[in-house]
Amino acid sequence: MDKQLTFSALEQQPTKKRTTRREDFLRKMNEIVPWSRVISSVKPYYYNNKTGRPATPLKVVLRMYFLQVWFSLSDEGLEDAIYDSKAFSSFMGVDFVSVPVPDATVLCNFRKLLSDNYLSDEILFFVNELMERNGLIMRGGTIVDATIHEAPNSTRNASCERDPEMASAKKHGSWHFGAKSHIGVDAATGLVHSVEVTPANVHDITVAGKLMRDDDELFIGDSGYVGLDKRDEIVGDPHLSGIEYRIVQRPSSWKKKGLSDIAEEFDRCAERRIISARQKVEYVFHVVKNIFKFRKLPYKGILKNRARLLVSYASANLYMLAIAGRRFCPLTI
């Protein structure tokens, strides 16, 4: 039986002439997210109280959490936005009468449940598993890169100090305080398959070995990974030592080569091909930082922010598949 329309829905029904971009985005994400798989993963850890106030339906609070990830809203800001936005309330399936809007505390507790039980890792894992089983991700090569996420550097708090789990790093002549997410994306499709989160002062090269898959034959990275193939953990590993490493050279290295004009132009053409291939990983950062608006870390500590980042990168995979018109086969979910 179809759900009965509310008065507010009936009021908009005959006069609405176009679909907003927000509604179109939510429709695409609603179709691509494997909701039944997500719910089955979280359900064993969700509240099952038989006395007292009944728990908010898992499917409602889960959709609320994904809205927070996709639109980068605070707990209270998201609660207000659901009341204000018809697109948000329709996506969550709340009508303010039979299904009320969860308050900010419910979302905060649910987010803690995800991070404490490392369920964000599981969400990224089974999204990648579904992509592989549906033939939407290839194997054989990995593109690796890292980006810094700023954290509040203010000391106006009870302890009068900055977050002790964060660190400072210098990039392009400026200092940045926060954490760094290191990702490995499939060289063919640009979909994220591995994520590591560290303080910002951890060098990219020290984490690169953890981002490669067991069957990778090719590694592509920027100049921050120069010398990776000579590190002990790479040389001492039979698989990693046999990978072909294509790494962008530092600009200063060209002056030391002393090549002829023809040889230098040939090498620069090869460099441009590597740089062009690296655009796939840069697009993932564009989705997370510009489309999902995840530019600054919202929480204190690595663990909570790591959970948010993992779900953001899993959502970035789903978003890229959605705009490409890809779908999961229902029989494999």
C-alpha positions in Angstrom: 0.0 0.0 0.0 1.4 3.4 -1.0 2.1 5.8 1.8 -0.5 8.5 2.3 0.6 12.0 1.4 0.7 14.7 4.0 -0.9 18.1 3.6 2.5 19.7 2.9 3.2 17.2 0.2 -0.2 17.6 -1.4 0.3 21.4 -1.4 3.6 21.1 -3.4 2.4 18.3 -5.7 0.5 20.2 -8.4 2.6 23.3 -8.5 6.1 21.9 -8.5 7.7 22.4 -11.9 11.2 21.1 -11.5 13.4 18.9 -9.4 16.1 20.7 -7.4 19.7 19.7 -7.5 19.5 18.5 -3.9 16.6 16.2 -4.7 18.4 14.9 -7.7 21.5 14.2 -5.7 19.5 12.4 -3.0 17.6 10.4 -5.5 20.8 9.1 -7.1 22.5 8.3 -3.8 19.3 6.6 -2.5 19.4 4.3 -5.6 23.1 3.4 -5.4 23.6 2.9 -1.6 23.1 -0.8 -0.7 20.8 0.0 2.2 19.9 -3.6 3.1 23.7 -4.5 3.3 24.4 -1.5 5.5 21.6 -2.2 7.8 22.5 -5.8 8.2 26.1 -4.8 9.2 25.0 -2.2 11.8 22.0 -4.0 13.2 23.9 -6.5 15.6 25.4 -3.4 17.3 22.3 -1.3 17.4 20.1 -0.7 20.4 17.6 -3.4 21.1 16.0 -2.2 24.3 12.8 -3.9 25.4 11.9 -1.5 28.2 11.8 2.3 28.3 11.7 4.6 25.3 11.8 2.7 22.0 14.9 3.2 19.9 14.7 5.2 16.7 14.3 2.9 13.7 17.8 2.0 12.4 17.0 2.9 8.8 15.9 6.4 9.8 19.0 7.3 11.9 21.3 5.6 9.3 19.9 7.9 6.6 20.3 10.8 8.9 23.9 9.9 9.4 24.6 9.7 5.7 23.0 13.2 5.2 25.5 14.5 7.7 28.4 13.0 5.8 27.1 14.2 2.4 26.2 17.8 3.5 28.8 18.3 6.3 26.3 19.6 8.9 26.6 19.6 12.6 24.2 17.5 14.7 21.9 20.4 15.6 22.3 22.0 12.1 21.2 18.7 10.5 18.2 18.4 12.8 17.1 21.9 11.9 17.7 21.3 8.2 15.4 18.2 8.2 12.6 20.4 9.5 13.3 23.0 6.9 14.0 20.8 3.9 11.3 18.7 2.2 14.1 16.8 0.4 15.8 15.8 3.6 12.6 14.7 5.4 11.4 12.7 2.3 14.8 11.0 2.0 14.7 10.0 5.7 11.0 8.9 5.4 9.8 11.1 8.3 6.5 12.8 8.3 6.7 14.6 11.7 3.7 12.6 13.0 4.0 8.8 12.8 7.8 8.9 12.2 9.3 11.9 14.2 12.7 13.5 13.4 15.5 12.1 15.6 17.1 14.7 17.7 20.8 15.6 17.7 21.6 13.4 20.7 20.4 10.3 18.8 22.7 11.1 15.9 25.7 11.7 18.3 25.2 8.4 20.0 24.8 6.6 16.7 28.1 8.1 15.4 29.9 7.0 18.6 28.5 3.5 18.0 29.9 3.4 14.5 33.4 4.6 15.6 33.7 2.4 18.7 32.8 -0.8 16.8 34.8 0.1 13.7 31.7 -0.2 11.5 33.0 2.4 9.1 35.8 0.0 8.1 33.1 -2.6 7.3 31.1 -0.1 5.3 34.1 0.7 3.0 35.0 -3.0 2.8 31.6 -4.2 1.6 31.2 -1.3 -0.8 34.5 -2.3 -2.4 33.4 -6.0 -2.3 30.1 -5.1 -4.1 32.0 -3.2 -6.7 34.3 -6.1 -7.4 31.5 -8.6 -7.6 29.6 -6.4 -10.0 32.7 -5.8 -12.2 32.9 -2.1 -11.4 36.5 -2.1 -10.1 39.6 -3.4 -11.8 42.8 -4.7 -10.4 46.5 -4.5 -11.3 47.5 -1.0 -10.4 47.1 1.6 -7.7 47.4 5.4 -7.6 48.3 6.7 -4.2 48.1 10.2 -2.7 47.4 12.0 0.5 45.6 15.2 1.6 45.6 17.3 4.8 42.4 17.9 6.7 42.6 21.0 8.9 41.7 20.8 12.6 40.9 23.6 15.0 44.1 25.1 16.3 42.5 27.2 19.0 43.5 26.7 22.6 40.3 28.2 24.0 39.2 25.0 25.9 39.4 23.5 29.4 42.9 22.1 28.9 44.2 25.2 27.1 45.9 23.1 24.4 45.3 21.9 20.9 44.2 18.3 20.0 47.2 16.1 21.1 46.4 13.5 18.4 46.8 16.0 15.6 50.1 17.5 14.3 51.4 20.3 12.1 52.9 19.9 8.6 54.3 22.4 6.1 52.9 22.3 2.6 53.5 24.8 -0.2 55.2 27.2 2.3 52.3 27.2 4.8 51.8 25.3 8.0 48.7 23.2 8.5 47.5 21.6 11.7 45.3 18.5 11.6 45.3 15.0 10.2 46.2 13.4 6.8 44.2 10.8 4.9 46.2 8.6 2.6 44.2 6.8 -0.1 44.9 4.2 -2.7 42.6 4.2 -5.8 42.2 1.7 -8.6 44.4 2.9 -11.5 41.7 2.0 -14.1 38.5 3.3 -12.5 39.7 5.8 -9.9 37.6 4.2 -7.1 39.0 4.1 -3.6 40.1 0.7 -2.2 42.4 1.6 0.7 42.4 4.4 3.3 44.8 5.2 6.1 44.4 8.2 8.5 47.4 9.6 10.4 48.5 12.9 12.0 49.5 15.5 9.4 53.3 15.2 10.1 53.4 11.6 9.0 55.2 11.5 5.6 53.3 10.0 2.6 56.0 7.6 1.8 55.8 5.8 5.1 52.2 4.7 4.6 52.4 3.9 0.9 53.1 0.2 1.4 49.8 -0.3 3.3 47.8 1.1 0.4 48.8 -1.4 -2.2 46.8 -4.6 -2.9 48.2 -8.1 -3.1 47.9 -8.4 -6.9 49.1 -4.9 -7.9 51.7 -4.7 -10.6 51.8 -0.9 -10.9 52.2 2.0 -8.5 51.6 5.6 -9.5 52.4 8.6 -7.2 53.6 12.2 -7.1 57.1 13.4 -6.2 56.4 12.8 -2.5 57.0 9.1 -3.1 60.4 9.5 -4.7 62.7 6.7 -3.3 59.8 4.5 -2.2 61.2 1.5 -4.2 64.4 1.7 -2.1 62.8 1.6 1.3 63.4 -1.5 3.5 59.8 -2.5 3.8 59.5 -2.5 -0.1 62.8 -4.2 -0.8 62.2 -6.9 1.8 58.8 -7.8 0.5 58.8 -10.2 -2.6 55.6 -8.8 -4.0 56.2 -5.0 -3.4 59.7 -5.2 -4.7 58.4 -6.6 -8.0 56.0 -3.7 -8.6 56.6 -1.1 -11.4 56.9 2.3 -9.7 55.9 5.3 -11.8 56.6 8.4 -9.7 56.6 12.0 -10.8 60.1 13.4 -10.5 61.0 16.5 -8.5 61.5 19.7 -10.6 65.0 20.1 -9.3 66.1 16.7 -10.6 65.8 17.8 -14.3 68.7 20.3 -13.9 71.0 17.5 -12.7 70.4 15.1 -15.6 72.1 17.1 -18.3 70.0 15.5 -21.1 69.8 16.6 -24.7 66.8 18.5 -25.8 65.3 15.5 -27.5 65.9 13.1 -24.6 64.5 15.7 -22.1 61.4 16.2 -24.2 60.9 12.4 -24.3 61.2 12.1 -20.5 58.8 15.1 -20.0 56.2 13.4 -22.2 56.4 10.3 -20.0 56.1 12.6 -16.9 53.0 14.2 -18.4 51.4 10.8 -18.8 52.0 9.9 -15.2 50.6 13.3 -14.1 47.5 12.8 -16.3 46.9 9.3 -14.7 47.1 10.9 -11.2 44.0 13.0 -11.9 41.8 10.1 -10.9 43.0 10.4 -7.2 42.7 14.2 -7.3 39.0 13.8 -8.4 38.3 11.7 -5.3 39.6 14.6 -3.1 37.4 17.0 -5.1 34.3 14.9 -4.3 35.1 14.7 -0.5 36.3 18.3 0.0 34.1 20.3 -2.5 31.0 18.2 -3.1 30.7 16.7 0.5 32.2 19.9 1.9 34.5 17.9 4.2 37.4 20.5 4.4 37.9 20.6 8.2 37.8 17.9 10.8 34.7 18.2 12.9 35.7 16.1 15.9 38.5 15.8 18.4 40.8 12.8 18.1 41.9 10.5 15.2 39.3 7.7 15.8 36.1 9.8 15.3 37.5 11.6 12.3 38.8 8.4 10.8 35.3 6.9 10.9 33.9 10.0 9.2 36.6 9.9 6.5 36.1 6.2 5.8 32.3 6.7 5.2 33.1 9.8 3.1 35.4 7.8 0.8 32.9 5.0 0.6 30.3 7.5 -0.3 32.6 9.1 -2.9 32.8 5.7 -4.6 29.1 5.4 -4.7 28.7 9.0 -5.9 31.1 8.4 -8.8 29.3 5.3 -9.8 25.9 7.0 -9.5 26.9 9.9 -11.8 28.3 7.4 -14.3 25.0 5.6 -14.4 26.3 2.4 -12.8 24.2 0.1 -10.6 24.7 -2.9 -8.4 23.0 -6.1 -9.4 20.3 -6.9 -6.8 21.2 -10.6 -6.8 24.7 -9.9 -5.4 23.7 -7.6 -2.5 
